[in-house]
């Protein structure tokens, strides 16, 4: 059955037919895709209704129709309705599907550092890099999630270190001090509703589609925000773990962070979990008075200490995960680094692995990175600005499978 996001993949305001119809879809090794639907787009600014109708597409035209071009054209799009669809994919049907999808294209620049516009020449150089290498390993950092409203640590003027003198909790501190654990969990409890509700932005969406067409073979992310999975990516290695899971330090029992939030609510009924300002790992600033008296549960399985299933500063990435990343770097054609300064060794090590494997490397980031002097291509700029431009220029036909 077709997934809901596939129903509008072929949407593009100016593309309403497949140019390969006369060739009987000989351009593709897979069956044709039939998308018969009426799509109503409501735009908040223009307050008018636009209707697009889509007939048959061969698989190549289907993907080359620019799956997200219509989203790029309407950055304030708030709702899309796809009604009475008949979708044929690989000989299977989904008829009469009625889908009411609310799509918000996030572009929050509050935590994005200032930067000059990226030159057309640099955009074209990056496009050529992507076209030239058939399957990419993509390393992503906090810089791709800032446009979703999550601040990073190191960005000038807008990063956590620039806005406060607060430092992240170290692994040893968390393990050794009950007071530090209470403060950490109290802050995390307040910030969780907002952090967990944040949406993927255009960078996550484009990476999802590049994975879907076979251009991206693996995404290695330093982020713990789950946004790649929310966007629909599947081949994701969470290098530093995920904030959406909690682990017991004694017995390794794991539970959902959402489940723990419900436990927190029962233990702390007078504390309201709501805020609009969060930190990179999802917690917030609280006074000592607010922290005192906050009740933290122990592991249900063994009464051990509960910790987010993320790699704290001062902790190590599990060895098997390091080896998994290394294998992907060696087996894929090139490394594309997005939105990270590579300040942590766990991320910089991936670049070193790519260099050892003689893989081409390109970096897109605002500001300097640790690897600028030892890579093939560096493009200065915002990922959410550069990747859409490359997408609209059309990815090489060679990437379509």
C-alpha positions as CSV (number, residue, x, y, z in Angstrom):
1,X,0.0,0.0,0.0
2,X,1.2,3.5,-0.7
3,X,2.3,5.5,2.3
4,X,0.4,8.8,2.9
5,X,3.4,10.9,2.0
6,X,3.7,9.2,-1.4
7,X,0.3,10.4,-2.4
8,X,1.6,13.9,-3.1
9,X,5.1,13.1,-4.2
10,X,4.3,13.9,-7.8
11,X,2.8,17.3,-7.0
12,X,4.3,20.2,-8.9
13,X,2.4,23.3,-10.0
14,X,3.7,23.2,-13.6
15,X,3.9,19.4,-14.2
16,X,0.7,17.7,-15.1
17,X,1.8,15.0,-17.5
18,X,4.5,12.5,-18.1
19,X,6.6,13.1,-21.2
20,X,7.4,9.4,-21.6
21,X,3.8,8.4,-22.2
22,X,4.5,7.8,-25.9
23,X,7.5,5.6,-25.0
24,X,5.2,3.3,-22.9
25,X,7.4,3.9,-19.9
26,X,10.4,2.3,-21.4
27,X,12.6,4.8,-19.5
28,X,12.0,3.0,-16.3
29,X,12.5,-0.6,-15.1
30,X,9.5,-0.5,-12.8
31,X,5.7,-0.2,-13.6
32,X,4.1,3.2,-14.1
33,X,2.7,5.1,-11.2
34,X,-0.9,6.4,-11.6
35,X,-1.8,9.4,-9.4
36,X,-5.4,10.5,-9.9
37,X,-6.3,13.1,-7.3
38,X,-7.6,16.6,-6.7
39,X,-5.4,18.6,-4.4
40,X,-6.6,21.8,-2.7
41,X,-4.0,24.1,-1.4
42,X,-4.9,26.9,1.0
43,X,-2.4,29.7,1.3
44,X,-2.5,31.9,4.3
45,X,-1.3,35.0,2.5
46,X,-3.1,34.9,-0.8
47,X,-6.2,33.3,0.7
48,X,-7.1,31.6,-2.5
49,X,-7.6,28.0,-3.6
50,X,-5.3,26.3,-6.2
51,X,-6.3,23.0,-7.7
52,X,-3.8,20.7,-9.4
53,X,-4.7,17.5,-11.3
54,X,-2.1,14.7,-11.9
55,X,-2.5,11.9,-14.5
56,X,0.0,9.1,-15.2
57,X,3.7,9.2,-14.5
58,X,6.5,6.8,-15.3
59,X,8.6,6.1,-12.3
60,X,11.4,8.4,-13.5
61,X,9.1,11.3,-14.2
62,X,7.3,10.7,-11.0
63,X,10.5,11.4,-9.0
64,X,11.8,14.1,-11.4
65,X,8.5,16.0,-10.9
66,X,10.3,17.4,-7.9
67,X,8.3,15.9,-5.0
68,X,8.6,19.0,-2.8
69,X,8.7,21.8,-5.4
70,X,5.2,22.9,-4.5
71,X,6.2,23.1,-0.8
72,X,9.0,25.4,-1.8
73,X,6.6,27.5,-3.7
74,X,4.3,28.0,-0.7
75,X,6.5,28.4,2.4
76,X,3.4,29.4,4.5
77,X,1.3,26.4,3.4
78,X,-0.9,25.3,6.2
79,X,-3.1,22.6,4.9
80,X,-3.4,20.1,2.1
81,X,-6.3,17.9,1.4
82,X,-6.1,14.9,-0.9
83,X,-9.5,13.3,-1.5
84,X,-10.8,10.3,-3.3
85,X,-7.4,9.1,-4.5
86,X,-6.6,6.1,-6.6
87,X,-3.0,5.3,-6.4
88,X,-1.3,2.5,-8.3
89,X,2.2,1.5,-7.3
90,X,3.9,-1.8,-8.3
91,X,0.6,-3.4,-9.2
92,X,-1.1,-2.6,-5.8
93,X,-4.0,-0.3,-5.3
94,X,-5.3,2.0,-2.6
95,X,-8.7,3.3,-3.6
96,X,-11.0,5.8,-2.0
97,X,-8.3,6.9,0.4
98,X,-9.3,10.2,2.1
99,X,-6.4,11.9,3.7
100,X,-6.4,15.2,5.5
101,X,-2.8,16.1,5.9
102,X,-1.6,19.2,7.7
103,X,1.8,20.2,6.4
104,X,3.8,23.0,7.9
105,X,7.1,23.8,6.3
106,X,9.2,25.0,9.1
107,X,11.7,27.8,8.6
108,X,12.5,29.2,12.0
109,X,15.6,31.4,11.8
110,X,15.7,32.4,15.5
111,X,18.6,30.1,16.3
112,X,20.3,30.3,12.9
113,X,23.5,32.4,12.9
114,X,23.9,35.2,10.5
115,X,25.5,34.4,7.1
116,X,26.0,35.8,3.7
117,X,23.9,34.5,0.8
118,X,25.6,31.5,-0.9
119,X,26.9,32.2,-4.3
120,X,25.4,30.5,-7.4
121,X,28.9,29.2,-8.2
122,X,29.1,27.4,-4.8
123,X,25.6,26.0,-5.2
124,X,26.5,24.6,-8.6
125,X,29.7,23.1,-7.3
126,X,27.8,21.3,-4.6
127,X,25.2,20.1,-7.1
128,X,28.0,18.7,-9.3
129,X,29.5,16.9,-6.2
130,X,26.1,15.3,-5.5
131,X,25.5,14.4,-9.1
132,X,29.0,12.9,-9.5
133,X,28.7,10.5,-6.6
134,X,25.9,7.9,-6.9
135,X,25.4,7.1,-3.2
136,X,26.2,9.4,-0.4
137,X,26.8,9.0,3.3
138,X,25.4,12.1,4.9
139,X,26.6,13.4,8.3
140,X,24.3,15.9,9.9
141,X,24.7,18.1,12.9
142,X,22.8,20.6,15.0
143,X,23.0,23.2,12.2
144,X,20.3,21.4,10.2
145,X,17.8,21.4,13.2
146,X,18.2,25.1,14.1
147,X,15.6,25.9,11.5
148,X,13.1,23.7,13.3
149,X,13.6,25.8,16.4
150,X,16.3,23.9,18.3
151,X,19.3,25.9,19.2
152,X,22.8,24.5,19.0
153,X,25.7,24.9,21.4
154,X,28.4,26.9,19.5
155,X,26.8,29.3,17.0
156,X,27.9,32.9,17.3
157,X,25.3,35.1,19.1
158,X,22.5,32.5,19.0
159,X,24.0,29.3,20.3
160,X,23.7,28.2,24.0
161,X,27.2,29.1,24.8
162,X,26.7,32.6,23.4
163,X,23.4,33.2,25.2
164,X,24.3,31.9,28.6
165,X,27.1,30.6,30.8
166,X,25.4,27.3,31.2
167,X,27.3,24.2,30.1
168,X,25.8,20.8,29.3
169,X,25.7,18.1,32.1
170,X,28.7,15.8,32.0
171,X,28.2,12.0,32.1
172,X,30.1,11.6,35.3
173,X,28.2,14.4,37.0
174,X,24.9,12.9,36.1
175,X,25.9,9.5,37.4
176,X,27.4,10.7,40.7
177,X,25.0,13.4,41.8
178,X,21.3,12.9,42.7
179,X,20.9,16.7,42.9
180,X,22.2,17.1,39.3
181,X,19.9,14.3,38.1
182,X,17.0,16.0,39.7
183,X,17.8,19.4,38.1
184,X,18.4,17.8,34.7
185,X,15.1,15.9,34.8
186,X,13.1,18.8,36.1
187,X,14.3,21.0,33.2
188,X,13.8,18.2,30.7
189,X,10.3,17.6,32.0
190,X,9.3,21.2,31.4
191,X,10.9,21.4,28.0
192,X,9.7,18.0,26.7
193,X,6.3,19.0,25.3
194,X,7.7,21.6,23.0
195,X,10.9,19.7,22.1
196,X,9.0,16.5,21.2
197,X,6.5,18.4,19.1
198,X,9.0,20.2,16.8
199,X,8.7,19.4,13.1
200,X,11.3,18.5,10.4
201,X,12.3,21.4,8.2
202,X,13.1,21.5,4.5
203,X,16.5,20.0,4.9
204,X,15.1,16.9,6.6
205,X,12.5,16.6,3.9
206,X,15.0,16.8,1.0
207,X,17.3,14.2,2.6
208,X,14.3,11.9,3.0
209,X,13.5,12.2,-0.7
210,X,17.2,11.7,-1.7
211,X,17.2,8.5,0.4
212,X,13.9,7.4,-1.3
213,X,15.4,7.7,-4.8
214,X,18.6,5.9,-3.7
215,X,20.9,8.9,-3.7
216,X,21.5,8.8,0.0
217,X,22.6,5.4,1.3
218,X,23.0,6.4,5.0
219,X,22.3,9.3,7.3
220,X,24.6,9.6,10.3
221,X,23.2,12.2,12.7
222,X,24.7,13.8,15.8
223,X,21.3,15.1,16.7
224,X,19.0,13.5,19.3
225,X,15.8,15.2,18.1
226,X,14.3,12.4,16.0
227,X,13.6,14.8,13.2
228,X,15.1,12.6,10.5
229,X,12.7,9.8,11.4
230,X,9.8,12.2,11.7
231,X,10.5,13.3,8.1
232,X,10.4,9.7,7.0
233,X,14.0,8.8,6.6
234,X,14.8,5.1,7.4
235,X,18.5,4.6,6.9
236,X,19.5,6.7,9.9
237,X,22.3,6.0,12.5
238,X,21.8,8.2,15.6
239,X,25.4,8.6,16.6
240,X,24.7,10.2,19.9
241,X,21.5,8.3,20.6
242,X,18.0,9.7,20.9
243,X,16.2,11.9,23.5
244,X,13.0,9.9,22.7
245,X,14.2,6.9,24.7
246,X,15.3,6.4,28.3
247,X,17.7,3.7,29.6
248,X,18.5,2.3,33.0
249,X,22.2,2.6,33.9
250,X,22.0,-0.6,35.9
251,X,20.0,-3.1,33.8
252,X,19.8,-1.4,30.4
253,X,16.0,-1.6,30.5
254,X,14.6,1.0,28.0
255,X,11.3,2.9,28.0
256,X,9.8,5.6,25.8
257,X,10.5,9.2,26.9
258,X,6.8,9.9,26.4
259,X,6.0,7.1,28.9
260,X,8.4,8.7,31.4
261,X,6.7,12.0,30.9
262,X,3.4,10.5,32.1
263,X,5.2,9.1,35.1
264,X,6.7,12.6,35.8
265,X,3.2,14.1,35.6
266,X,1.8,11.7,38.2
267,X,4.7,12.3,40.6
268,X,4.7,16.1,40.1
269,X,1.1,17.1,39.6
270,X,1.7,20.8,40.7
271,X,4.5,21.4,38.1
272,X,3.2,22.5,34.7
273,X,5.3,21.3,31.8
274,X,5.2,24.2,29.3
275,X,7.7,26.5,27.8
276,X,8.6,28.2,24.5
277,X,12.4,28.4,25.0
278,X,14.4,25.2,25.0
279,X,18.0,24.2,24.9
280,X,19.8,21.9,22.4
281,X,18.9,18.7,24.3
282,X,15.4,19.8,25.0
283,X,15.7,21.1,28.6
284,X,15.1,24.6,29.9
285,X,16.4,27.1,32.5
286,X,14.8,26.7,35.9
287,X,15.6,28.3,39.3
288,X,16.8,26.2,42.2
289,X,13.5,26.8,44.0
290,X,11.7,25.3,41.0
291,X,13.9,22.3,41.0
292,X,13.7,21.5,44.7
293,X,11.0,18.9,45.4
294,X,10.9,17.6,41.9
295,X,10.4,13.8,42.1
296,X,12.4,11.6,39.8
297,X,11.3,7.9,39.4
298,X,13.7,5.0,39.5
299,X,13.8,2.1,37.0
300,X,10.7,-0.1,37.2
301,X,12.7,-3.2,36.5
302,X,15.6,-2.8,39.1
303,X,15.2,0.6,40.8
304,X,18.3,1.8,39.0
305,X,19.1,5.3,37.7
306,X,17.3,6.4,34.6
307,X,19.1,8.4,31.9
308,X,18.2,9.7,28.5
309,X,19.5,7.2,25.9
310,X,22.0,9.8,24.5
311,X,25.7,10.2,24.7
312,X,26.5,12.8,27.3
313,X,29.6,15.0,27.1
314,X,32.4,12.9,28.6
315,X,30.8,9.6,27.5
316,X,31.7,7.5,24.5
317,X,29.8,6.4,21.4
318,X,29.3,2.6,21.6
319,X,31.9,0.7,19.7
320,X,29.5,-1.2,17.5
321,X,27.9,2.0,16.4
322,X,31.3,3.4,15.5
323,X,32.0,0.3,13.4
324,X,28.6,0.5,11.7
325,X,29.3,4.1,10.7
326,X,32.8,3.2,9.4
327,X,31.3,0.4,7.3
328,X,28.8,2.8,5.7
329,X,31.5,5.3,5.0
330,X,33.7,2.7,3.3
331,X,30.9,1.2,1.3
332,X,29.3,4.4,-0.1
333,X,30.8,6.7,-2.7
334,X,31.3,10.1,-0.8
335,X,30.6,11.9,2.4
336,X,28.4,15.0,2.6
337,X,28.6,16.9,5.9
338,X,25.7,19.2,6.8
339,X,25.4,21.7,9.6
340,X,28.2,20.8,12.0
341,X,31.5,22.3,13.0
342,X,32.8,18.8,13.7
343,X,34.0,20.0,17.1
344,X,33.3,16.7,18.8
345,X,35.8,13.9,18.0
346,X,33.0,11.4,17.4
347,X,31.9,13.4,14.4
348,X,35.4,14.4,13.2
349,X,36.4,10.8,13.3
350,X,33.9,10.1,10.6
351,X,35.7,12.6,8.3
352,X,39.0,10.9,9.2
353,X,37.5,7.6,8.3
354,X,36.4,9.0,4.9
355,X,39.9,10.4,4.3
356,X,41.4,7.0,5.1
357,X,39.0,5.3,2.7
358,X,39.9,7.9,0.0
359,X,36.3,9.1,-0.2
360,X,35.5,12.6,-1.5
361,X,34.1,15.0,1.2
362,X,31.9,18.1,0.9
363,X,30.8,20.3,3.8
364,X,27.9,22.7,4.0
365,X,28.0,24.9,7.2
366,X,27.8,28.4,8.5
367,X,31.3,29.2,9.7
368,X,34.5,27.3,10.0
369,X,34.7,23.6,10.7
370,X,37.4,21.4,12.1
371,X,38.0,19.7,8.7
372,X,38.1,22.7,6.4
373,X,41.7,22.2,5.4
374,X,41.5,18.5,4.5
375,X,38.3,18.2,2.4
376,X,37.4,18.5,-1.3
377,X,34.6,21.1,-1.1
378,X,33.4,23.6,1.5
379,X,30.2,25.6,0.9
380,X,29.3,28.4,3.4
381,X,25.7,28.9,4.0
382,X,22.4,27.7,5.5
383,X,21.4,24.1,4.6
384,X,17.8,25.1,4.4
385,X,18.6,27.6,1.7
386,X,21.2,25.7,-0.3
387,X,19.6,22.2,-0.6
388,X,16.3,23.5,-2.0
389,X,18.2,25.3,-4.7
390,X,20.0,22.2,-5.6
391,X,16.8,20.2,-5.6
392,X,15.1,22.6,-7.9
393,X,18.0,22.4,-10.3
394,X,17.2,18.7,-10.7
395,X,19.3,15.9,-9.3
396,X,21.2,14.0,-12.1
397,X,19.2,11.4,-13.9
398,X,21.9,8.9,-12.9
399,X,20.6,9.0,-9.3
400,X,17.2,7.7,-10.3
401,X,16.9,4.0,-9.9
